């Protein structure tokens, strides 16, 4: 079976070369291999990323939010790649996947078994749901309704450094926010 990085490489490769599988078509891919290949994208250069995505510097945007405050650029090609790439100078610092089809192969319990969470934070995008972080492995994910809904891959670090660089504390939930309100 194909690994996670292979799928993202396949999904993000030049369509004239190896782009043969549409993004999100990952049902036959073994999770561990796929994840390992996606993690390898953290180590490619800006130049190589632009080459693989078949775009030039004009496609680069300034990232918003907390990541954008530190001079990070965003590179994305949603037409054939499910990931957002955050780049600091020449280095990919964060690969973010929020595509439900691309994430469908991941099971929350498998991620937690392979990468035991070092911290459980409140999800920034999914309210009261949990955002699990294994900073020493360079991975974080959010679970909603027993489904992985976001995946972040970054260079191994500490939980404190992850929070300082990438995490935005969500606004408090209102007291009347249903059964899961605080």
Sine and cosine of phi, psi and omega as CSV:
sin_phi,cos_phi,sin_psi,cos_psi,sin_omega,cos_omega
0.00,0.00,0.34,-0.94,-0.08,-1.00
-1.00,-0.01,0.53,-0.85,-0.03,-1.00
-1.00,0.02,0.18,-0.98,-0.05,-1.00
-0.87,0.49,-0.70,0.71,0.00,-1.00
-0.92,0.40,-0.60,0.80,0.02,-1.00
-0.86,0.50,-0.63,0.78,0.01,-1.00
-0.92,0.38,-0.66,0.75,0.02,-1.00
-0.94,0.34,-0.58,0.81,0.08,-1.00
-0.89,0.45,-0.71,0.70,0.00,-1.00
-0.90,0.45,-0.69,0.73,-0.02,-1.00
-0.95,0.31,-0.39,0.92,-0.08,-1.00
-0.92,-0.39,0.08,1.00,-0.02,-1.00
-0.98,0.21,0.26,-0.97,0.05,-1.00
-0.83,0.55,0.80,-0.60,-0.03,-1.00
-0.86,0.51,-0.41,0.91,0.01,-1.00
-0.98,0.18,-0.28,0.96,-0.06,-1.00
-0.98,-0.18,-0.98,0.17,-0.15,-0.99
-0.87,-0.49,0.13,0.99,-0.04,-1.00
-0.97,0.23,0.99,-0.11,-0.03,-1.00
-0.84,-0.55,-0.22,0.97,-0.01,-1.00
-0.88,-0.48,0.77,-0.63,0.01,-1.00
-0.91,0.41,0.58,-0.81,0.04,-1.00
-0.84,0.54,0.65,-0.76,0.01,-1.00
1.00,-0.07,-0.15,0.99,0.00,-1.00
-1.00,-0.09,0.97,0.25,-0.14,-0.99
-0.87,-0.50,0.29,0.96,-0.13,-0.99
-0.87,0.49,-0.50,0.87,-0.07,-1.00
-1.00,-0.10,0.15,0.99,-0.09,-1.00
-1.00,-0.10,0.77,-0.64,0.08,-1.00
-0.93,0.38,0.73,-0.68,-0.11,-0.99
-0.85,0.53,-0.72,0.69,-0.06,-1.00
-0.89,0.45,-0.68,0.73,0.00,-1.00
-0.93,0.37,-0.67,0.74,0.01,-1.00
-0.88,0.48,-0.72,0.69,0.00,-1.00
-0.89,0.45,-0.66,0.75,0.02,-1.00
-0.87,0.49,-0.65,0.76,0.00,-1.00
-0.94,0.34,-0.63,0.78,0.05,-1.00
-0.90,0.43,-0.61,0.79,0.01,-1.00
-0.89,0.45,-0.51,0.86,0.00,-1.00
-0.91,0.42,-0.38,0.93,0.03,-1.00
-0.91,0.41,-0.28,0.96,0.05,-1.00
-0.92,0.39,-0.37,0.93,-0.14,-0.99
-0.98,-0.19,0.08,1.00,0.02,-1.00
-1.00,0.00,0.40,-0.92,-0.02,-1.00
-0.99,0.15,0.26,-0.97,0.06,-1.00
-0.84,0.54,-0.72,0.70,-0.02,-1.00
-0.87,0.49,-0.70,0.71,0.01,-1.00
-0.92,0.39,-0.61,0.79,0.04,-1.00
-0.88,0.47,-0.74,0.67,0.02,-1.00
-0.87,0.49,-0.64,0.77,0.02,-1.00
-0.89,0.45,-0.74,0.67,-0.03,-1.00
-0.91,0.42,-0.56,0.83,0.00,-1.00
-1.00,0.08,-0.04,1.00,-0.01,-1.00
0.80,0.60,0.74,0.68,0.07,-1.00
-0.75,-0.66,0.20,-0.98,0.06,-1.00
-0.88,-0.47,-0.06,-1.00,-0.07,-1.00
-0.85,0.53,-0.39,0.92,0.00,-1.00
-0.92,0.40,-0.30,0.95,0.02,-1.00
-1.00,0.08,-0.12,0.99,-0.05,-1.00
-0.99,0.16,0.70,-0.71,0.02,-1.00
-0.86,-0.51,0.39,-0.92,0.15,-0.99
-0.97,0.23,0.77,-0.64,-0.01,-1.00
-0.95,0.31,0.56,-0.83,0.03,-1.00
-1.00,-0.07,0.01,-1.00,0.07,-1.00
0.94,0.35,-0.33,-0.94,-0.07,-1.00
-0.87,0.49,-0.66,0.75,0.01,-1.00
-0.88,0.47,-0.64,0.77,-0.01,-1.00
-0.91,0.41,-0.39,0.92,0.00,-1.00
-0.92,0.39,-0.32,0.95,-0.05,-1.00
-0.97,-0.24,0.36,0.93,0.07,-1.00
0.98,0.22,0.53,0.85,-0.03,-1.00
-1.00,-0.06,0.64,-0.77,0.07,-1.00
-0.98,-0.18,0.44,-0.90,0.03,-1.00
-0.91,-0.41,0.75,-0.66,0.07,-1.00
-0.82,-0.58,0.82,-0.58,0.02,-1.00
-0.52,-0.85,0.52,-0.85,0.09,-1.00
-0.69,-0.72,0.98,0.19,-0.11,-0.99
-0.89,0.46,-0.32,0.95,-0.01,-1.00
-0.91,0.42,-0.42,0.91,0.06,-1.00
-0.50,-0.87,0.34,0.94,0.06,-1.00
-0.59,-0.81,0.81,-0.58,-0.07,-1.00
-0.98,0.21,-0.11,0.99,-0.12,-0.99
-0.98,-0.19,0.46,-0.89,0.20,-0.98
-0.96,-0.28,0.72,-0.70,-0.03,-1.00
-0.92,-0.39,0.84,-0.54,0.05,-1.00
-0.98,-0.20,0.81,-0.59,-0.13,-0.99
-0.83,-0.56,0.74,-0.68,0.08,-1.00
-0.93,-0.38,0.97,-0.23,-0.08,-1.00
0.92,0.40,-0.90,-0.43,0.00,-1.00
-0.99,-0.17,0.07,1.00,-0.14,-0.99
-0.90,-0.44,0.77,-0.64,0.15,-0.99
-0.95,0.32,0.84,-0.54,-0.04,-1.00
-0.95,-0.32,-0.34,0.94,-0.01,-1.00
-0.43,-0.90,0.75,-0.66,0.15,-0.99
-0.93,-0.38,0.86,-0.52,-0.06,-1.00
-0.89,-0.46,0.80,-0.60,0.05,-1.00
-0.85,-0.53,0.82,-0.57,0.04,-1.00
-0.78,-0.63,0.35,0.94,-0.03,-1.00
-1.00,0.01,0.89,-0.46,-0.07,-1.00
-0.85,0.53,-0.62,0.78,0.00,-1.00
-0.92,0.39,-0.68,0.74,-0.01,-1.00
-0.92,0.40,-0.52,0.85,-0.06,-1.00
-1.00,-0.02,-0.11,0.99,-0.08,-1.00
-0.86,0.50,-0.43,0.90,-0.03,-1.00
-0.97,0.24,-0.26,0.96,-0.07,-1.00
-1.00,0.00,0.70,-0.71,0.07,-1.00
-0.94,-0.33,0.76,-0.65,-0.05,-1.00
-0.82,0.58,-0.65,0.76,-0.03,-1.00
-0.93,0.38,-0.53,0.85,0.05,-1.00
-0.94,0.34,-0.67,0.74,0.05,-1.00
-0.89,0.46,-0.69,0.72,-0.01,-1.00
-0.91,0.41,-0.56,0.83,0.03,-1.00
-0.95,0.33,-0.64,0.77,-0.03,-1.00
-0.98,0.19,-0.58,0.82,-0.03,-1.00
-0.78,-0.63,0.98,0.21,-0.04,-1.00
-0.80,0.60,0.81,-0.59,-0.04,-1.00
-0.86,0.51,0.75,-0.66,0.09,-1.00
-1.00,-0.01,-0.28,0.96,0.06,-1.00
-0.42,-0.91,0.54,-0.84,0.12,-0.99
-0.85,-0.53,0.89,-0.45,-0.06,-1.00
-0.91,-0.42,0.23,-0.97,0.10,-0.99
-0.98,0.20,0.70,-0.72,0.01,-1.00
-0.89,0.46,0.67,-0.74,0.06,-1.00
-0.97,0.26,-0.60,0.80,-0.11,-0.99
-0.99,-0.16,-0.32,0.95,-0.12,-0.99
-0.84,-0.54,0.64,0.77,0.14,-0.99
0.80,0.60,-0.89,-0.46,-0.10,-0.99
-0.98,0.18,0.00,1.00,-0.01,-1.00
-0.96,0.27,0.33,-0.94,-0.08,-1.00
-1.00,-0.01,0.60,-0.80,0.07,-1.00
-0.89,-0.46,0.92,-0.39,-0.08,-1.00
-0.99,-0.12,0.67,-0.74,-0.06,-1.00
-0.78,-0.63,0.81,-0.59,0.22,-0.98
-0.88,-0.47,1.00,0.08,-0.11,-0.99
-0.91,0.42,-0.56,0.83,-0.02,-1.00
-0.93,0.38,-0.36,0.93,0.09,-1.00
-0.99,-0.15,-0.22,0.97,0.01,-1.00
0.98,0.19,0.66,0.75,-0.02,-1.00
-0.60,-0.80,0.61,-0.79,0.10,-0.99
-0.58,-0.82,0.53,-0.85,0.00,-1.00
-0.51,-0.86,0.45,-0.90,0.04,-1.00
-0.91,-0.41,0.66,-0.75,0.00,-1.00
-0.89,-0.45,0.72,-0.69,0.10,-0.99
-0.68,-0.73,0.81,-0.58,0.00,-1.00
0.79,0.61,0.73,0.69,0.03,-1.00
0.89,0.45,0.40,0.92,-0.01,-1.00
-0.77,-0.63,0.67,-0.75,0.11,-0.99
-0.97,0.26,0.86,-0.52,-0.07,-1.00
-0.93,-0.37,-0.32,0.95,0.14,-0.99
-0.60,-0.80,0.48,-0.88,0.05,-1.00
-0.64,-0.76,0.76,-0.65,0.05,-1.00
-0.85,-0.53,0.74,-0.67,0.04,-1.00
-0.84,-0.54,0.77,-0.63,-0.08,-1.00
-0.55,-0.83,0.18,-0.98,0.03,-1.00
-0.93,0.36,0.65,-0.76,0.00,-1.00
-0.77,0.64,0.64,-0.76,-0.07,-1.00
-0.38,-0.92,-0.32,-0.95,0.10,-1.00
-0.97,-0.25,0.29,-0.96,0.05,-1.00
-0.87,0.49,-0.67,0.74,-0.01,-1.00
-0.88,0.47,-0.68,0.73,0.01,-1.00
-0.93,0.36,-0.62,0.79,0.07,-1.00
-0.86,0.52,-0.76,0.65,-0.02,-1.00
-0.88,0.47,-0.66,0.75,-0.01,-1.00
-0.92,0.39,-0.58,0.82,-0.10,-1.00
-1.00,-0.01,-0.65,0.76,-0.19,-0.98
-0.86,-0.51,-0.36,0.93,-0.15,-0.99
-1.00,-0.06,0.71,-0.70,0.09,-1.00
-0.92,-0.40,0.86,-0.51,0.02,-1.00
-0.90,0.44,0.83,-0.56,0.00,-1.00
-0.95,0.33,0.38,-0.93,0.08,-1.00
-0.90,0.44,0.53,-0.85,0.04,-1.00
-0.87,0.50,0.57,-0.82,0.05,-1.00
-0.97,0.26,0.57,-0.82,0.05,-1.00
-0.90,0.43,0.47,-0.88,-0.01,-1.00
-0.87,0.50,-0.48,0.88,-0.05,-1.00
-0.98,-0.21,0.56,0.83,-0.06,-1.00
-1.00,0.08,0.64,0.77,0.07,-1.00
0.99,0.15,-0.27,-0.96,-0.12,-0.99
-0.91,0.41,-0.32,0.95,-0.04,-1.00
-0.98,-0.19,0.17,0.99,0.00,-1.00
-0.91,0.41,0.48,-0.88,0.00,-1.00
-0.98,0.20,0.00,0.00,0.00,0.00
